[in-house]
Amino acid sequence: MADVYGSDQIYHGSISGLGSGTGSAFSLLPAQNATGNWIKVVQRVPVKITLNADELKAHPLRIGLSMEVKVDTQDQSGPTLAQTPRTSSLSSTKAFERPVSESEALVKKIINSN
């Protein structure tokens, strides 16, 4: 359900992909509790949902809309994500193409300017 249409329009689709991890997994400085008491914090994993094309034509979506999503985990009749052929790589990075010394110099520059 999209906030722009309210409960009048319900979209149907299927999960077609999962993110590689939560945002904190790729954070330069992941949050850690300094007191030694570990608190469970909900982490969000990006989920790609392929929506019904006819429903999207009738009620187009725009970037930035809020959505309310319900996933039926009881229906497991479709292929698992591992069985679904990938059309592109799951993730890639160019972080290791530069020498570490350049990254360290940039980190020092940022710290010194703040």
Sine and cosine of phi, psi and omega as CSV:
sin_phi,cos_phi,sin_psi,cos_psi,sin_omega,cos_omega
0.00,0.00,0.79,-0.62,0.01,-1.00
-0.99,-0.13,0.60,-0.80,-0.03,-1.00
-0.88,0.47,-0.48,0.88,-0.04,-1.00
-0.94,0.34,-0.49,0.87,-0.02,-1.00
-0.97,-0.25,-0.24,0.97,-0.03,-1.00
0.94,0.35,-0.37,-0.93,-0.07,-1.00
-0.98,0.17,0.01,1.00,0.01,-1.00
-0.94,0.34,-0.48,0.88,-0.05,-1.00
-0.87,-0.50,0.86,-0.51,0.07,-1.00
-0.91,-0.42,0.76,-0.65,0.02,-1.00
-1.00,-0.09,0.47,-0.88,0.05,-1.00
-0.84,-0.55,0.57,-0.82,-0.01,-1.00
-0.20,-0.98,-0.18,-0.98,0.03,-1.00
-0.62,-0.78,0.46,-0.89,0.01,-1.00
-0.95,0.30,0.81,-0.58,-0.03,-1.00
-0.87,-0.49,0.05,1.00,0.04,-1.00
-0.04,-1.00,0.41,-0.91,0.07,-1.00
-0.80,-0.60,0.54,-0.84,0.06,-1.00
-0.93,0.36,0.28,-0.96,-0.02,-1.00
-0.94,0.33,-0.38,0.92,0.00,-1.00
0.08,-1.00,-0.04,-1.00,0.00,-1.00
-0.98,0.21,0.21,-0.98,0.02,-1.00
-0.87,0.49,-0.59,0.81,-0.03,-1.00
-0.94,0.35,-0.40,0.92,0.01,-1.00
-0.91,0.40,-0.44,0.90,-0.04,-1.00
-0.95,-0.32,0.17,0.98,-0.04,-1.00
-0.96,0.26,0.61,-0.80,0.05,-1.00
-0.89,0.45,-0.68,0.74,0.04,-1.00
-0.81,-0.59,1.00,0.08,-0.03,-1.00
-0.90,0.44,0.57,-0.82,-0.02,-1.00
-0.92,0.40,0.72,-0.70,0.09,-1.00
-0.65,-0.76,0.64,-0.77,-0.01,-1.00
-0.98,0.20,0.86,-0.52,-0.09,-1.00
-0.97,0.23,-0.22,0.98,-0.07,-1.00
-0.99,0.13,-0.20,0.98,-0.04,-1.00
1.00,-0.06,-0.17,0.99,0.06,-1.00
-1.00,-0.04,0.91,-0.42,-0.03,-1.00
-1.00,0.02,0.80,-0.60,-0.01,-1.00
-0.93,-0.38,0.75,-0.67,0.02,-1.00
-0.94,0.33,0.86,-0.50,0.02,-1.00
-0.91,-0.41,0.74,-0.67,0.01,-1.00
-0.91,0.42,0.77,-0.64,0.04,-1.00
-0.92,-0.40,0.63,-0.78,0.00,-1.00
-0.98,-0.18,0.76,-0.64,0.08,-1.00
-0.96,-0.27,0.81,-0.59,0.01,-1.00
-0.88,0.48,0.71,-0.70,0.01,-1.00
-0.84,-0.55,0.78,-0.63,0.04,-1.00
-1.00,-0.10,0.85,-0.53,0.00,-1.00
-0.90,-0.44,0.83,-0.56,0.06,-1.00
-1.00,0.02,0.87,-0.48,-0.07,-1.00
-1.00,-0.06,0.36,-0.93,0.04,-1.00
-0.88,0.47,0.83,-0.55,-0.08,-1.00
-0.89,0.45,-0.61,0.79,0.00,-1.00
-0.91,0.41,-0.63,0.78,0.03,-1.00
-0.92,0.40,-0.60,0.80,0.03,-1.00
-0.93,0.36,-0.59,0.81,0.05,-1.00
-0.90,0.43,-0.67,0.75,-0.03,-1.00
-0.96,0.29,-0.56,0.83,-0.03,-1.00
-0.67,-0.74,0.99,0.14,-0.05,-1.00
-0.90,0.44,0.52,-0.86,0.05,-1.00
-0.97,-0.25,0.40,-0.92,0.03,-1.00
-0.82,-0.57,0.35,-0.94,0.04,-1.00
-0.90,0.43,0.67,-0.75,0.09,-1.00
0.99,-0.10,-0.04,1.00,0.02,-1.00
-0.96,0.28,0.53,-0.85,0.12,-0.99
-1.00,0.03,0.65,-0.76,-0.02,-1.00
-0.82,-0.58,0.57,-0.82,0.17,-0.99
-0.95,-0.31,0.86,-0.52,-0.13,-0.99
-0.86,-0.51,0.70,-0.72,0.13,-0.99
-0.83,-0.55,0.74,-0.67,-0.01,-1.00
-0.91,-0.41,0.83,-0.56,0.04,-1.00
-1.00,0.08,0.97,-0.25,-0.01,-1.00
-1.00,0.07,-0.10,1.00,0.02,-1.00
-0.96,0.26,-0.57,0.82,-0.01,-1.00
-0.99,0.13,0.97,-0.23,-0.01,-1.00
-0.90,-0.43,0.54,0.84,-0.09,-1.00
-0.98,0.21,-0.37,0.93,-0.03,-1.00
-0.99,0.16,0.06,-1.00,0.03,-1.00
-0.94,0.34,0.49,-0.87,0.09,-1.00
-0.96,0.28,0.32,-0.95,0.00,-1.00
-0.88,0.47,-0.52,0.85,0.02,-1.00
-0.92,0.40,-0.45,0.89,0.00,-1.00
-1.00,0.04,-0.22,0.98,-0.04,-1.00
-0.99,0.15,0.81,-0.58,-0.01,-1.00
-0.92,0.40,0.68,-0.73,0.01,-1.00
-1.00,0.02,0.65,-0.76,0.06,-1.00
-0.99,-0.16,-0.21,0.98,0.04,-1.00
-0.50,-0.87,0.19,-0.98,0.00,-1.00
-0.94,0.35,0.48,-0.88,0.00,-1.00
-0.91,0.42,-0.68,0.73,0.01,-1.00
-0.36,-0.93,0.38,-0.92,0.06,-1.00
-0.48,-0.88,0.36,-0.93,0.01,-1.00
-0.58,-0.81,0.50,-0.87,0.10,-0.99
-0.94,-0.33,0.22,0.98,-0.09,-1.00
-0.88,0.47,-0.48,0.88,-0.09,-1.00
-0.99,-0.16,0.16,0.99,0.02,-1.00
-0.98,0.19,-0.38,0.93,0.02,-1.00
-0.98,-0.20,0.44,-0.90,0.06,-1.00
-0.90,0.44,0.52,-0.85,-0.01,-1.00
-0.87,0.49,-0.55,0.84,-0.03,-1.00
-0.87,0.49,-0.56,0.83,0.05,-1.00
-0.91,0.41,-0.66,0.75,0.02,-1.00
-0.91,0.41,-0.68,0.73,0.01,-1.00
-0.89,0.45,-0.64,0.77,0.03,-1.00
-0.90,0.43,-0.64,0.77,0.03,-1.00
-0.91,0.41,-0.65,0.76,0.03,-1.00
-0.89,0.46,-0.70,0.71,0.02,-1.00
-0.88,0.47,-0.65,0.76,0.01,-1.00
-0.89,0.46,-0.70,0.71,0.01,-1.00
-0.90,0.44,-0.70,0.72,-0.01,-1.00
-0.90,0.44,-0.70,0.71,-0.02,-1.00
-0.92,0.40,-0.54,0.84,-0.01,-1.00
-0.98,0.22,-0.27,0.96,0.02,-1.00
-0.97,-0.25,0.00,0.00,0.00,0.00
